[in-house]
């Protein structure tokens, strides 16, 4: 069984990439599987198909196979995850074999991956959880060929996106999503990317790739299909109607950016409004904080 884990700080284009990958006939995307227990089962948020996740037949079948008569205690699993698989635990989780609660969590999410493969028959499972600690756990699950995609985007564009209001439609009462200021966004961008880099040279050596959002939208079809080829995944049909236009079907993603609910024809183009609309103070703050990694990822200091 093969799993491609997409990691990166939020608002880096992971959701649209995930939705496209999941539209290929041999691929199943979970969305942000890391949040299955807390958001999907405990909070009853909506699956990508539109139903509340506990009511989605696909996820009912997956959970029935995964737990096979054992008790599913979503509150307990979410609590274990909060204690042991936090972002700040990434380095600890990646330095040695897991034990205690972390090992138990590894085994439980391993059962979920196995059940997804059994129920969907997918050659490749996409997990776009983004969280570095989740990737560190995945790398230690027996029986899985795990791959890591490190997704990055210009930190000034990311900060601009986090500062804009955006509705959260998959909760009981619609509300605005959390927002992050330029300082918090840029600091998290640096921290998460450094943690992900640490994984690419250890557990995922030879099975990782870094992808810039800007390069993806410049050549989406070739980028997506080269990703599939890099994991040895064959396909007979996909969503592309031309090099930059896709037709997206409904999906069964657990969590993610609200754009995961978008279906039908989508024309992919660079989201670069930030270049003219972003005020100078947050742009300068984002640039200063992220300066150590800007050139490493090929971004100009003056943007």
C-alpha positions in Angstrom: 0.0 0.0 0.0 1.3 3.5 -0.9 0.6 6.8 0.8 1.6 10.2 -0.4 1.6 12.7 2.5 1.4 16.4 1.6 3.0 18.6 4.2 3.4 22.4 4.5 2.1 25.4 6.3 -1.5 26.3 5.5 -2.7 28.3 2.5 0.1 26.9 0.3 -2.2 25.3 -2.4 -2.4 21.9 -0.9 -6.1 21.5 -1.1 -6.5 22.1 -4.8 -3.6 19.8 -5.5 -5.1 17.2 -3.2 -8.5 17.5 -5.0 -6.9 17.0 -8.4 -4.8 14.0 -7.3 -7.9 12.4 -5.8 -9.7 12.8 -9.1 -7.6 10.1 -10.8 -9.2 6.7 -11.0 -6.5 4.9 -9.1 -6.2 7.4 -6.3 -8.2 8.1 -3.1 -7.7 11.3 -1.1 -8.6 11.5 2.6 -8.1 15.2 2.8 -6.6 16.1 6.2 -6.8 12.7 7.8 -5.0 14.0 10.9 -8.4 15.7 11.9 -10.6 12.6 11.4 -11.2 12.1 15.1 -11.4 15.7 16.4 -13.2 17.4 13.5 -14.9 14.6 11.6 -16.1 12.3 14.4 -16.2 14.4 17.5 -17.5 17.7 15.9 -19.5 16.0 13.2 -18.1 18.2 10.4 -18.9 17.5 6.8 -17.2 15.1 4.5 -16.2 16.4 1.1 -19.4 14.7 -0.3 -21.5 17.1 1.7 -22.8 14.7 4.4 -21.8 14.9 8.0 -18.8 12.6 8.2 -20.4 10.0 10.6 -23.2 9.7 8.0 -21.0 9.2 5.0 -21.3 5.6 3.8 -17.7 5.5 2.5 -16.3 6.5 5.9 -18.8 4.2 7.7 -17.4 1.3 5.7 -13.8 2.4 6.3 -14.3 2.7 10.0 -16.1 -0.7 10.2 -13.1 -2.4 8.6 -10.5 -0.5 10.6 -12.0 -1.2 14.0 -13.6 -4.6 13.2 -15.5 -5.0 16.4 -13.1 -2.9 18.6 -14.5 0.2 20.2 -14.0 3.4 18.3 -13.3 6.0 20.9 -12.8 9.2 18.9 -12.4 11.4 22.0 -9.7 9.2 23.4 -7.8 9.2 20.1 -8.1 12.9 19.8 -6.7 13.4 23.3 -3.8 11.1 22.6 -3.0 13.0 19.4 -3.1 16.3 21.3 -0.7 14.9 23.9 1.8 13.1 21.7 1.6 14.1 18.0 1.8 17.9 18.2 3.8 19.9 15.7 6.4 20.5 18.4 6.8 16.8 18.8 8.0 16.3 15.2 11.7 16.0 16.0 11.2 13.7 18.9 8.9 11.4 16.9 11.4 11.2 14.1 14.5 10.5 16.1 13.6 7.0 17.4 11.1 4.2 17.2 7.8 5.1 18.7 6.6 3.8 22.1 3.8 4.3 24.6 0.9 6.4 23.4 2.6 7.5 20.2 3.1 3.8 19.2 -0.6 3.2 19.9 -1.6 6.1 17.8 0.7 4.9 15.0 -1.0 1.5 15.0 -4.5 3.1 15.0 -3.9 5.4 12.1 -2.1 2.5 10.4 -5.4 0.5 10.6 -7.2 3.5 9.1 -4.9 3.6 6.1 -5.2 -0.2 5.6 -9.0 0.0 5.7 -9.0 2.8 3.2 -7.0 0.7 0.8 -9.3 -2.3 1.4 -12.6 -0.4 0.9 -11.6 1.8 -2.0 -9.1 -0.4 -3.8 -6.9 2.6 -4.5 -3.3 2.2 -5.6 -2.4 5.4 -3.9 -3.8 7.1 -0.9 -3.3 10.9 -0.6 -3.2 12.4 3.0 -3.0 16.2 2.8 -2.9 16.7 6.6 0.1 19.1 6.2 1.1 18.6 9.8 4.8 17.6 10.1 4.3 15.3 13.1 1.7 13.3 11.1 4.4 12.6 8.5 6.8 11.5 11.2 4.3 8.9 12.4 3.4 7.8 8.9 7.0 7.0 8.1 7.0 4.4 10.9 3.9 2.5 10.0 4.8 -1.1 8.9 3.5 -2.2 5.5 3.2 1.2 4.0 5.3 2.7 1.2 5.2 6.3 2.3 6.1 9.3 0.2 6.4 12.9 1.3 5.5 16.0 -0.7 6.8 19.2 0.8 4.6 22.1 -0.5 5.8 25.7 -0.2 4.5 29.0 -1.3 5.8 32.5 -1.1 5.4 33.5 2.6 4.0 36.9 1.7 1.3 35.3 -0.4 0.5 33.0 2.5 0.3 35.8 5.0 -2.0 37.7 2.7 -4.3 34.7 2.4 -4.4 34.1 6.2 -5.3 37.7 6.8 -8.3 37.7 4.5 -11.7 36.6 6.0 -12.9 33.3 4.8 -16.1 31.3 5.8 -15.9 27.9 7.4 -18.9 26.1 5.9 -18.6 22.6 7.4 -19.5 23.5 11.0 -23.0 23.5 12.5 -23.2 27.3 12.5 -21.3 28.9 9.6 -18.5 31.1 10.9 -15.3 32.7 9.7 -12.1 30.6 9.7 -9.3 31.5 12.1 -7.0 34.2 10.8 -3.3 34.7 11.4 -1.4 37.9 11.3 1.8 38.4 9.2 4.1 37.7 12.2 2.4 34.5 13.2 2.0 33.3 9.7 5.6 33.9 8.7 7.0 32.4 11.9 4.9 29.3 11.4 5.9 29.1 7.7 9.6 29.0 8.8 9.1 26.5 11.6 7.0 24.1 9.7 9.2 24.1 6.6 12.3 23.5 8.7 10.6 20.6 10.5 9.5 19.1 7.1 13.0 19.5 5.7 14.3 17.4 8.7 12.0 14.6 7.6 13.0 14.6 4.0 16.6 13.7 4.8 15.8 11.0 7.3 12.6 8.8 7.2 11.7 9.9 3.7 15.2 9.9 2.1 14.8 9.2 -1.6 11.0 9.3 -1.3 10.4 13.1 -0.9 9.9 16.0 -3.2 9.6 19.7 -2.7 7.0 21.6 -4.8 6.4 25.3 -5.0 2.8 26.4 -5.5 4.0 28.8 -8.1 5.6 26.0 -10.2 2.5 23.8 -9.8 0.0 26.4 -11.2 2.4 27.3 -14.0 2.3 23.7 -15.3 -0.4 21.8 -13.4 -1.0 18.8 -15.5 2.6 17.8 -16.0 3.3 18.5 -12.3 0.4 16.3 -11.1 1.2 13.4 -13.4 4.9 13.5 -12.6 3.9 13.1 -8.9 1.9 10.1 -9.7 4.7 8.6 -11.8 7.2 9.2 -8.9 5.1 7.0 -6.7 4.7 4.3 -9.4 1.0 4.9 -9.7 -0.7 4.0 -12.9 -3.9 5.6 -14.1 -6.2 5.3 -17.1 -8.3 8.5 -16.6 -7.9 11.8 -14.8 -9.6 15.2 -14.4 -7.7 17.3 -16.9 -9.6 18.7 -19.9 -6.5 20.6 -21.1 -3.2 21.5 -19.5 -4.8 23.9 -17.0 -8.5 23.0 -16.8 -9.8 20.2 -14.6 -13.3 18.8 -13.9 -13.5 17.9 -10.2 -15.9 15.3 -8.9 -17.2 15.2 -5.3 -14.7 13.6 -2.9 -14.6 12.1 0.6 -12.1 14.4 2.3 -12.2 14.5 6.1 -11.1 18.1 6.5 -9.3 20.9 4.8 -9.7 24.3 3.2 -13.4 25.0 2.2 -12.3 24.8 -1.5 -12.4 21.0 -1.0 -16.2 21.3 -1.6 -15.7 22.8 -5.1 -16.7 20.5 -7.9 -17.1 20.9 -11.7 -14.9 22.8 -14.0 -12.0 24.7 -12.5 -9.4 26.7 -14.5 -6.1 26.8 -12.6 -4.3 30.1 -12.5 -1.9 31.8 -10.1 -3.5 33.5 -7.1 -1.3 36.5 -7.0 -3.6 39.3 -5.9 -1.2 39.8 -2.9 1.3 41.4 -5.2 -0.8 44.5 -5.6 -3.3 44.3 -2.7 -1.0 43.5 0.3 -0.1 46.5 2.5 3.6 47.2 2.9 3.8 46.6 6.7 2.7 42.9 6.7 4.8 42.3 3.5 7.9 43.7 5.2 7.3 41.7 8.3 6.7 38.5 6.3 9.9 39.1 4.3 12.1 39.8 7.4 11.0 36.7 9.3 11.2 34.3 6.4 14.4 35.7 5.0 16.6 32.7 5.9 14.4 30.4 3.7 13.4 32.8 0.9 16.4 32.2 -1.3 16.6 28.6 -0.5 13.2 28.1 -2.0 13.9 30.4 -4.9 11.9 33.5 -3.9 13.2 37.0 -4.4 13.7 39.2 -1.3 11.9 42.1 -3.1 8.6 40.9 -4.3 
